[in-house]
Amino acid sequence: MTSEPFLTTPDPAQLSEQIRSASDDFTARRRRVVCLSLTSAACMGVIALYQIGATRHIPEPPLPGLDADAVDASGEAYARLLVGDAFLGFVSYGLTMLLAGMGGPGRHLSHPWIPLALAVKGGADALQAAKLTVDQWTKHRAFCSWCLAAATATFVAFPAMLPEAAAALRRVTGSGDPSGR
């Protein structure tokens, strides 16, 4: 048995305790990613209700340049998989949360593929959010405030993923101090 407890896979009760009681920086960042992804998913939930017809209007602040109804009812919003894009966004943010929540403290050492996958996913999410934000203006001359909130949370979440991914990459490549210090 190794002298480093995080290099072994704990039983589920140990994992539960480790994740909930951890106070390290990487776990704090993972919690931030989950909170931000939940924010984005909630925004997608509001839009999904409109895209499926459960509501007739997306509430927004009465500010110039905002028109969520036009943006989220556009043909582009339904161009993939025969469903409104908010449903896909909701699932995507769920996958981000899954990757952020997976594994215990020290996962960058024991399961480095998880933080690396999270960083790749977060980077792809940020690029997609940027593209969709630009598309809103260039195609509709309007923005969806809920989409902007989700994009902002996505942009803020991405940098929180990078330190653990860098430590995981050091572990995989054998360079530097993989402990994250």
Buried (B, 14 or more C-beta within 10 A) or exposed (E): EEEEBBEEEBEEEEBEEBBEEBEEEBBEBBBBBBBBBBBBBBBBBBBBBBBEEEEEEBEBEEEEEBBBBBBBBBEBBBEEEEBBBBBBBBEBBBBBBBBBBBBBBBBBBBBBEBBBBBBEBBBEBBEBBEEBBEBBEEEBEBBBBBBBBBBBBBBBBBEBBBBBBBBBBBBEEEEEEBEBE
